[in-house]
């Protein structure tokens, strides 16, 4: 499974959205996780990718206070399983929506083994190299490749 492409969608009046059909069909998993990620977006990962990520964290268990441990706290405390209704819609936890600055318009971006969900302006700033602030930015910048899944 490899995700590529970009889709602009709208959040409905009840705050629900759905993963674009092309992405969702390729996921071949019943459990999907929403995870706050570097850049201030939300990443959607399969159960298999979630297990791989947890194994990465397991290998970092240490008593030392390191940049990777601080970033792990941000990631692990802001990861949640999503539950889709019969039409494939879901509602994100309010704290994740707030941290990712999501409004009515959103962009889904295929990023290899994960799908990212962005506020459109934040996405444009990110790919243009514009410096902007977001929750946990200092923690993510301190990782230096220390978390890989």
Rosetta blueprint (number, residue, H / E / L):
1 X L
2 X L
3 X E
4 X L
5 X L
6 X E
7 X E
8 X E
9 X E
10 X E
11 X L
12 X L
13 X L
14 X L
15 X L
16 X E
17 X E
18 X L
19 X L
20 X L
21 X H
22 X H
23 X H
24 X H
25 X H
26 X H
27 X H
28 X L
29 X L
30 X L
31 X L
32 X E
33 X E
34 X E
35 X E
36 X E
37 X E
38 X L
39 X L
40 X L
41 X E
42 X E
43 X E
44 X E
45 X E
46 X E
47 X H
48 X H
49 X H
50 X H
51 X H
52 X H
53 X H
54 X H
55 X H
56 X H
57 X H
58 X H
59 X L
60 X L
61 X L
62 X L
63 X L
64 X L
65 X L
66 X L
67 X H
68 X H
69 X H
70 X H
71 X H
72 X H
73 X H
74 X H
75 X H
76 X H
77 X H
78 X L
79 X E
80 X E
81 X E
82 X E
83 X L
84 X L
85 X L
86 X L
87 X L
88 X L
89 X L
90 X E
91 X E
92 X L
93 X L
94 X H
95 X H
96 X H
97 X H
98 X H
99 X H
100 X L
101 X L
102 X L
103 X L
104 X L
105 X E
106 X E
107 X E
108 X E
109 X E
110 X E
111 X E
112 X E
113 X L
114 X E
115 X E
116 X E
117 X E
118 X E
119 X E
120 X H
121 X H
122 X H
123 X H
124 X H
125 X H
126 X H
127 X H
128 X H
129 X L
130 X L
131 X L
132 X L
133 X L
134 X L
135 X L
136 X L
137 X H
138 X H
139 X H
140 X H
141 X H
142 X L
143 X L
144 X L
145 X L
146 X L
147 X L
148 X L
149 X L
